[in-house]
């Protein structure tokens, strides 16, 4: 599965520095509170939090409920320098 979320430039810079297989696993395993299962993510969008973490928002492909995922890149890549 190759999906690229729609990210702000700052978030995309962090996203592209991550391992490709790791990115694919993240996108394939997003917890849906409505289904109570891990699913992928549909219509994924994201931005960089001031902490340096990537925040992904989208929808569950199974039920259509809203899902979110925080990717903790701030600890490994440092705090964000700019926020578009």
Secondary structure, 3 states (H helix, E strand, C coil): CCCCCEECHHHHHHHHHCCHHHHHHHHHCEEECCCCEEECCEEEEEEECCCCCEEEEEECCCCCCEEEEEECCHHHHCCCCCCC
